[in-house]
Amino acid sequence: MLDTDEPADALAFADLATLLLLDVPIEETGAPIGGPLPDRGFENLGAYRAEIDQATGILTVQLGVGTDEAFVRLRAYTCLQGRRLAGVAADVVDHRLRFSPDAEPERTDEET
C-alpha cells in the first residue's frame, strides 16, 4: 500500500524519467528548460532508442569495450559537444562520426 504522498512522488519520478529518455535538457528542479514541452507524442521514441542502441553497439567494436563503457563514451561526447544524444547516435550509425580508443572522436567529411 502506498501512503498519501507516495503516488505523487512516483508520478514526479516518472515525469523526470520520461524527460531523461527523451533527452530533454532539464533544470535542477527537474523541469524542462524553456517550459513545458509541446505534445509531440511518443511514436518515434522506439526509433530513437533503437538508434542509440545501434550506436552503442558500433562503439563497442570501434573502442573494443563493453556496452556500458561504450554508452558512457557516447554520453560523454554528447555532453562535451552540447548536442542531443539522438543526433550523435545518428552520426555514429550513419558513419559520420567515428570513435577511436587512442584519439578523440573523428568526424568524416559527410557530417553536416
Buried (B, 14 or more C-beta within 10 A) or exposed (E): EEEEEEEEEEEEEEEBEEBEBBBBEEEEEEBBEEEEEEEEEEEEEEEBEEBBBBBBBBBBEBBEBEEEBBBBBBBEBBEEEEEBBBBBBBBBBEEBBBBEEEEEBEEEEEEE
